[in-house]
Amino acid sequence: ATRSAAMGGTTSVISFAAQAAGQTLADTVADYAARAERGAMIDHAFHLTLTDLSVPGFEADLATLMAAGHRSLKVFTTYNIQLGDAEILRVMALARAGGALVCVHAENDAIIARARALLLAAGHRHPRDHARSRPRMAEIEAIERICRFAEYLDQPVMLFHVSTAEGVEAIRAAKARGAPVWCETCPHYLLMTEDVLDKPGLEGAKWMCSPPQRTVQDQEALWAGLLDGTVSLVSSDHAPYRFDETGKLAAGPDADFSQIANGLPGLETRLPLLFDAMVTQGRGGPLAFAEITARTPARLYGLADKGAIVAGMDADLVIWNPETERTYGADDLHDNVGYNPWEGRRLRGWPEHVLLRGETLAAGGDFAGTPGGGRWLDRPEIGCRPGQQGAAPTREAEA
C-alpha cells in the first residue's frame, strides 16, 4: 500500500491500528508498529481504532500511547465494532485529558439496519441497492449527535468521509456555535455519484463503500464546503478489497449487497484526481490544492515536520507536470487490488518526481523506495485543540 501511495504523490500516511475484540491496545499497536517497521516505504503514523473498551488496562494503555505520540483515535457508530454513546463519551473524555483527536465514522446503525432489512425482504439485493440501504439520514443524524458530543465536552472531533449536503451543513452550523469539529471527504464523493453502482451483475460491487456515493447536489455541497473551509481535508479512505473470492466476492456469485465488503482503493489515485479537479479544471487552484493536501492535514494531525517548504522541516516534495495527460487503466495501480475504480478517467497533471526527506522516492514511473524505509511520525501535539473554534469551556459539569 505504501508503494502505491508514493506512486500517487503521497509521502506520509496515517493508517488504522485496529483493535481486535479482547486485544489490549498495547498489543494492537505493537503488532502494527512491527509490520510497519518491516514494510512501510513512506513515513507513517496510526489512528488507534478503539473497538473493545472492556479489555484489562484499557485506560492506562490509552494514556501511555497518547503520551508516546499516538494523538488520534477512531471510533465507529455502526458495524459490529461500533461503540455506544456512553462509550464514545468516555473515549472523548479520555482523549481530552490526553490531548488527542477523536475521529468518527458517523452513521446511525439502527437506521441502516432497518433500511437493509426492508430492502432484502422486498427482494432488493443488487449492489445499486447498497446506496438505499445506508440512507442519508443515517449520516445526518450521527454527524449531528457527534457534533453535540464534541460541543458538550469541548473535545476535538474529526468527522470522516462526509458524503451529504446536510452533513456539511450540520458541521458548518456546529462550527458557528463554537464546537471543536472538523471534517473530511473523499474523491469518490466529490467525483462519483450513486449511479456508479448500477452495473450488470455484481460489477457495481467494485464501487461499494460506506457511506455510499450520493448525488450531484451533494457533490456541489461538498465542493462548496471544501473551498469555504467547512471541509478541511480530502482523504483516500483506502480499503483495497480485491474483486474476487478473496475480497468483495467472498460470499459467492449470488451474494446480496449486505454480504459484499465495503471499500475501494484510493491511496494512489487521490492526489492526481484532486490535482486534475482543483488545478487543471480550476476548482480552487494550486494554492488551495496545496493547502488541502499538505499544509492542513500536517497541521491538524500534528505532523510537525511535514506540510510546508521551510528550512529544518522534512523535504517531502512532489513535482507535478501540469501538462502530462494520463488515462487510468484497468489494473495500473501499484498494489495487489487487481482493479482501478477510476478506469477510463482521463486526467491532466501528474506527479512526476516524488521526494521523501530530500531523497527520490519515485520518478518517471519508477519506484526507488525500500521496505522499512519509512519512519514512524511522533506527534507530540495535534493542531485540533479544545476551544479552537471559539467554544466555551467544557460543559460536562453543568449536567
ABEGO torsion letter per residue (X at the ends): XAAAAAAAGBABBBBBBBBBBGBBAAAAAAAAAAAAAAABABBBBBBBBBABAABBGAAAAAAAAAAAGBABBBBBABEAABBBAAAAAAAAAAAAAAGBBBBBBBBBAAAAAAAAAAAAAAGBABAAAAAAABBAAAAAAAAAAAAAAAAAAGBBBBBBGBABAAAAAAAAAAAAAGBBBBBBBBAAAAABBAAAABBBEAAAAAABBOBBBBBAAAAAAAAAAAAAGABABBBAGBBBBBBBAABAAAAEAABBAAABBBEBBAAAAAAAAAAAAAAAAGBGEAAAAAAAAAAAAAAAAGBAABGBBBBGBBBBBBBBBAABBBBBBABABBBAAGBBAABGBBBBEBBABBBBGGBBABBGGBBABBBGABBBBBBABBABBBGAAGBBBBAAAAX
